[in-house]
Amino acid sequence: MKKLKNEKELVKKAIAAGVKYGEQRGVVEFEATDSASEKIEYIYRLLVHDKVIQAIPQEQISQQSMRHRLAIWASKLE
């Protein structure tokens, strides 16, 4: 897994876009007290369920791999 140049900023962008996506679908309401790791996991699972992104093999799922996959997704947004 090659680290992206500006992965931290892309993860922030992915969280913002993922929160908006989930709330527009009406499937989730995030609270201010929700941690970033909780948001990342929920957004990742929602996007995989909706077939927006490809799932990571079960034995390779980690917080870092989910962050990386969301960063790649965010880099492809406008």
C-alpha positions, -999 to +999 in steps of 0.1 A: +000+000+000+017+032-012+011+062+009-005+091-010+013+125-011-014+144+008-033+115+025-041+134+057-060+161+038-077+135+016-089+116+046-104+148+061-121+155+027-134+118+026-149+121+061-167+154+052-180+139+019-189+106+036-208+123+064-227+143+038-233+112+017-246+092+046-269+119+059-283+126+025-292+090+021-309+092+055-291+062+069-270+079+096-268+110+118-233+116+130-228+133+164-201+158+173-188+133+199-183+105+172-145+099+168-128+101+134-121+063+135-158+055+141-168+078+112-141+062+089-153+027+096-190+036+091-183+055+059-161+028+046-187+001+052-215+023+038-196+029+006-187-007+002-224-017+008-235+008-019-207-005-042-191+030-045-157+016-035-142-019-037-140-039-005-107-047+011-102-084+017-114-094+052-080-104+066-065-071+055-090-047+070-075-022+094-081+014+104-051+024+082-063+004+052-098+019+055-082+054+057-062+048+026-091+035+006-112+065+016-083+088+007-082+073-028-120+077-031-117+114-020-089+120-045-114+111-073-141+135-061-143+169-078 
